Amino acid sequence: MKKIKYFYNPNTLRYEKLETPLRVKLLRALGFVAASLVTALIIVSIAFQYLDSPKEKMLRLQYEKATENYELISDEVTKLRRQMASLEKRDNEIYRSIFEASPIPDSARVKEMEKIKEIQLVQAMDAGDLYADIVKTINVLSKQMAFQNKSYDDIEGFIKDKEVLLACTPAIQPVNNKDLNRIASGFGYRVDPVYKTVKMHQGLDFAAPQGTPIYATANGTVKLAGNTGNGYGNHVVINHGYGYETLYGHMFKVKANAGQRIKRGEIIGYVGSTGKSTGPHLHYEVHKNDKRIDPAYFFFNDLTPEQYDRLLKMAAASNQSFD
């Protein structure tokens, strides 16, 4: 039940019913609505200051995702930079040390128009497309770097094989011959000292006193060491691999043993005159794929160009061989 209020009217000396005018009611209603609106605005402003709106929540999630993606990309870029630094170091070592040339950097090959198109393309992308494009680029770059890395590994393998090949290629004289006065007979047709007929001489004869050390001219494995009655007397055959073999004949004493691993410059025996020989000397042959070739072409490691030219002329002279 609605409560009725009364007030005492001194003019009429009576209690009269209290009635609120319509204007006052309207003002009160408007005041209440206004106060409610102000309160609501204050509450909303405070709420939006400390609480996220749906759009802000979405933007915050996108930002967190973008931050996470950026960290992943940053890690990938760091790895790629390390790999690139390694490749650059190896590139410099290979090109500068081996080929004596510097490769043209990719940046020097990019045309200005291509740069402008790339910038315009990036500017037209939104964040998602840009991220996807960056990831795609990194994936492609990673594959390229992996392929390039394998290529350099192959090149390093070739270099190592080349080093082994050079070590196994005859490259020095088999006896000490700095003055080049020990070349007695060269490769080619020479007068046989026994039969006095012209026949093919398959190697070089080095005249030297008996007991002069004989050196292996390249790394290899001793294939034969001893006297087999073939006219070479006490002799050594070394298999160097890569199709190369060398023969050292008429030794006074053999120091090497069959199956022994030999290094270039190691003593394998001493000069003598065993077998079909007319005096102390070393008969030296070089075989390539079972074919005898001129040993004079393999003395490039211990001779100057002038000495090498002089040795070739001495070896080419027509004379009588020692065996």
Residue, then its C-alpha position, 0 to 999 in steps of 0.5 A: m500500500k502506498k504511504i500517504k504523507y500529510f503536513y500541517n498548514p498553519n493558514t488553515l490550521r488543518y492537516e492537509k495531504l502532501e501532493t508533489p507537483l508534476r513539474v517536480k516529479l519530472l525534474r526528479a526523474l530527469g535528475f535521476v536519469a542524468a545521474s545514472l548516465v553520468t555514473a554509467l559513463i564513469i563506470v564504463s570509462i574506468a572499465f575500459q581503462y583497466l579492462d580490454s574491449p573485444k577489439e583490444k583483446m583481438l589486437r592483443l592476441q595478434y600482438e602476442k602472436a606477432t611477438e612470438n612469430y618475431e622471436l621465431i624469425s629472429d632465431e632463424v635469422t640468427k642461425l642463418r647469419r651464423q651459417m652465412a658467416s661460416l660460408e663467407k669464411r670458407d668462401n674466402e679461404i677457397y676463392r682467395s687461397i685456391f682460386e685467387a678470385s673473389p666471387i661477386p656478391d649477390s647485392a652487386r647483381v641486383k638491379e635498381m628496378e628489382k629493388i624498387k619492385e620489392i619495396q613496393l610489394v612489401q609496402a602493399m602487404d598486411a602483417g599476416d602476408l608479410y610474415a608469410d612472405i618472410v617465412k617463405t623467404i627464410n625457408v628458400l634461403s635455408k635450402q639454398m644455404a644447405f645446398q651451398n654448404k654441401s657444395y663447399d664440403d664437396i670442394e673441400g673433399f676435392i682439395k683434400d684428394k688433390e693434396v693426397l694426389l700431389a703427395c703421391t705424384p713423383a716430384i723429386q730426384p731419387v738421388n742428391n743431384k743439386d749440381l745436375n752432374r749425375i744425369a748419365s743417360g736419359f729416356g729414349y733410344r740409347v746405345d746399349p752398353v753390352y750389345k752396342t745396339v740402339k734400343m729403348h732406354q725406359g728410364l733415367d740413369f744417375a751415376a753416383p758412387q756406390g752407397t749413395p742414398i736413394y730416396a722415394t720420390a713420392n708417398g706410396t707402398v713398396k710393391l717389390a723389394g729384392n732381386t727377381g733376375n730381370g736385369y734390374g738387380n736389387h731393385v724396389v718398385i713403389n706403388h703410389g696409387y692414382g696409376y703411378e709406380t716408380l722403379y729403382g734399379h741396380m741397388f747395392k743394398v735394399k733398405a725398404n721392405a715389401g708392403q712398407r708404407i713410404k713417404r717422399g724423401e725416405i731412403i729406400g736403398y743405396v746405389g750399386s751395380t747389381g744386375k745388368s749394369t756396367g758401373p755404379h748408378l741408379h736406373y729410375e723409371v716412372h710408370k703411369n697406368d703400366k706405361r713407362i714415361d720420361p721421369a725428367y718431367f717429374f722433377f719440378n719440386d726440387l729444381t728451379p726453372e733454369q735447372y729444370d731446363r738444363l736437366l731436360k737438355m742433359a737427359a735428351a742428349s744421345n749417349q750410351s746408357f749404363d744398363 
